[in-house]
Amino acid sequence: MEKRVFGFDVIRSLAIILVMAGHVLGYVYAGEYSFFIAFLSGFLGVEMFFILSGVLIGQLLIEVFDSEHVWEHLKIFIIRRWLRTLPLYFIMLMIYWVGNKYFDSIENADVALWKYFLFIQNFFHIQPTFFGISWSLGIEEWFYVLFPLTLFLMKKTNQNFSAKRILSIGVLIFLFYFLLMRIIAFSYYDFTFYEGVRKLAFFRLDAIAFGILAAITFHFYHEKIFARRYALLGMGMGVLIFNQYLIFRNNYSDLYYFNTVYYSVLGLALASVFPFFKEVKCSSSLFLTIIRYISKISYSLYLLHWLVFKFLELPYFSFIPDVIKFILFFLFSFIAAGISYKYIEKPVINYRNRVYRKD
């Protein structure tokens, strides 16, 4: 039977709704702070995805490095991650390519498709607008490979290292190294507020590591952490709000902080709220079903929703009022994602679970 944590489903569902709302908020709200609200919602949604990914794979990596046959289990771990993310990504990449070829060819005439297959479209440089939402997948896919291999190399140097020590050292390496890289890079890159370090994969590989840090505390310090989950929730929300205040108080002008330390503080703040959500329960079967369904199709929603948005932006639909477009956007996105999950994601997941078992 599938094991799911309701609180994590809530986070995943909230994250995808925030991302989607951030992209189409302009349909229903064009006030003075529309950019601020739209940016903040979509931005936080993606960061929540990063932390959740780290929490989930962190527990898996603890199991891998607690086993006697680390390399065999590590290969299965990476294959399972690839089977979960790559098939739908490659299908959507080709769909976006066809759409770009016939509807947006001038703006993205110089697209190097091979970079998207290797997830290097945003490794050191800001990627073209083509398949723009794939920037976060570049960060995730590189982390899925580089972080486990870093742990494996440490294990090879000292077979007596425990899983706790290996993961802890690995997390610290990633957290400090990529913070240092952002600090150094700020002097050489022409960073802006929106298109800054946020979407460059090489400088954001610590984003998921904060989730790994949370997973380590869940596993090795369970009682202490969850006894303090309300305090951690309050602290995390307080730090999150203050961190946002530091950015927006001067009309987004503090580019140094935003492109360097900001992401480390954000990661710690978001990771702090996870112990609370891990223990959240649901007594309503209807609400549980809804949240669980949104959570299951969230990956399809993420990859498909921008395609739906671009579709509604075609000149043929200019007669549709913006409020109606807002409703149609969510309706069509959920329909398309439901179909995608049923006929693409679910069969691949079943194959993965049948052929590449975790045990």
Buried (B, 14 or more C-beta within 10 A) or exposed (E): EEEEBBBBBBBBBBBBBBBBBBBBBEBEBEEEEEBBBBBBBBBBBBBBBBBBBBBBBBBBBBBBBBBEEBEEBBBBBBEBBBBBBBBBBEEBBEBBBEBBEEEBEEEBEEBEBEBBEEBBBBBEBBBBEBBBBBBBBBBBBBBBEEBBEBBBEBBEEEEEBEBBBBBBBBBEBBBEEBBEBBBEBBEEBEBEBEEBBBBBBBBBBBBBBBBBBBBBBBBBBEEEBBEBBEEBBEBBBEBBEEBBEBBBEEEBEBBBBBBBBBBBBBBBBBBBBBBBBBEBEBEEEEEBEEBBBBBBBBBBBBBBBBBBBBBBEEEEEEEEEEEEBBEBBBEBBBEBBBEBBEEBBEEBBEEBEEEBEEE
